[in-house]
Amino acid sequence: MKHIEVVAAIISDDQGRVFVTQRGYGEWKDYWEFPGGKIESGETPEEALQREIWEELETRVVIERLMHTVEWDYPDFHLTMHCYWCHVESGNLTLKEHEDACWLKQDELEKMQWLPADVEVVKMISNDVL
């Protein structure tokens, strides 16, 4: 089975909300996810996350810590997703690839239709298991 390794940013603000994005393409169109993407050859996960957030959102983030790593089997590939707790350093979270985005409080997260690999992280955030 093909293996894909990605990074995701759990971007929080000073009000305790988390920034989430909605996919605008592909099989999982309209599902919600944490922004990020694939780690390229020669990149550390942290470098990949900085690059992906800049490419997708024209925003610089401060990576605070690795929150969790998800291992998930999709029908066509195995996903390893490294999730990092972050906050905005500069930029306006401009959507370059996503259909929609919003800031959600912890108790609002589980109301969204999430990509399967993100569900575990959503539950951790909602239950304060960080």
VENGINOR-V402128 format. One record per run of one state. SS is the DSSP state (H for helix, E for strand, L for the rest). FROM is the first residue (numbers start at 1). LEN is the number of residues. If there is no record, write none. Layout:
ss:SS from:FROM len:LEN
ss:SS from:FROM len:LEN
This chain:
ss:L from:1 len:1
ss:E from:2 len:11
ss:L from:13 len:5
ss:E from:18 len:5
ss:L from:23 len:9
ss:E from:32 len:2
ss:L from:34 len:2
ss:E from:36 len:3
ss:L from:39 len:6
ss:H from:45 len:13
ss:L from:58 len:1
ss:E from:59 len:15
ss:L from:74 len:3
ss:E from:77 len:15
ss:L from:92 len:8
ss:E from:100 len:5
ss:L from:105 len:1
ss:H from:106 len:6
ss:L from:112 len:2
ss:E from:114 len:1
ss:L from:115 len:1
ss:H from:116 len:11
ss:L from:127 len:4
